[in-house]
Amino acid sequence: MSLILPENSGTSQPEPAGTRSRLSWVDLVLLVVVLGALIALLACGVKLPEAVTIVGIAGLVSAELRRRFTQT
């Protein structure tokens, strides 16, 4: 099965300024914290599947908290 995308007809519309998917400094801090936690867990001897599970859950929680705090 293949996904066929329509051709660009040259009438591209600019993106609204509020919908850009750029990373903010909060996103970068959360990313560093989550990846640092993964490295710390692996350095402490936690096996990879358990470390990924712990960090994955923590990442989901932090993403939800970020969404709630930054929501206007």
C-alpha positions as CSV (number, residue, x, y, z in Angstrom):
1,M,0.0,0.0,0.0
2,S,1.4,3.4,-0.9
3,L,0.4,6.8,0.1
4,I,0.0,9.2,-2.8
5,L,0.2,12.9,-1.9
6,P,-1.4,15.5,-4.2
7,E,0.9,17.6,-6.3
8,N,1.6,21.1,-5.1
9,S,-0.4,23.3,-7.5
10,G,1.7,26.4,-6.7
11,T,-1.1,28.0,-4.6
12,S,0.5,27.4,-1.2
13,Q,-1.1,29.2,1.7
14,P,1.2,30.6,4.4
15,E,0.9,29.1,7.8
16,P,-0.8,31.2,10.5
17,A,1.8,32.6,13.0
18,G,0.3,30.8,16.0
19,T,0.5,27.3,14.5
20,R,4.2,26.9,14.0
21,S,5.8,23.7,15.3
22,R,9.0,25.3,16.6
23,L,10.4,24.1,19.9
24,S,10.3,26.5,22.7
25,W,12.8,26.7,25.5
26,V,10.4,24.8,27.8
27,D,10.3,22.0,25.3
28,L,14.0,21.8,25.1
29,V,14.4,21.8,28.9
30,L,11.9,18.9,29.2
31,L,13.7,17.0,26.4
32,V,17.0,17.4,28.2
33,V,15.5,16.3,31.5
34,V,13.8,13.2,30.0
35,L,17.0,12.2,28.1
36,G,19.1,12.9,31.2
37,A,16.8,10.7,33.3
38,L,17.2,7.9,30.7
39,I,21.0,8.1,30.9
40,A,20.9,8.2,34.7
41,L,18.7,5.2,34.9
42,L,20.9,3.2,32.5
43,A,24.0,4.3,34.5
44,C,22.4,3.1,37.7
45,G,22.0,-0.4,36.2
46,V,18.4,-0.4,35.2
47,K,17.7,-2.6,32.2
48,L,16.9,-0.8,28.9
49,P,13.2,-1.9,28.7
50,E,12.4,-0.8,32.2
51,A,14.3,2.5,31.8
52,V,12.5,3.3,28.5
53,T,9.1,2.5,30.3
54,I,9.9,4.8,33.2
55,V,11.1,7.6,31.0
56,G,8.2,7.2,28.6
57,I,5.7,7.5,31.4
58,A,7.5,10.5,32.8
59,G,7.6,12.1,29.3
60,L,3.9,11.7,28.9
61,V,3.2,13.2,32.3
62,S,5.5,16.1,31.6
63,A,4.0,16.7,28.2
64,E,0.5,16.8,29.7
65,L,1.6,19.2,32.5
66,R,3.3,21.4,29.9
67,R,0.1,21.4,27.8
68,R,-2.0,22.4,30.9
69,F,0.3,25.1,32.1
70,T,0.7,26.7,28.7
71,Q,-2.9,26.5,27.7
72,T,-4.6,29.9,27.6
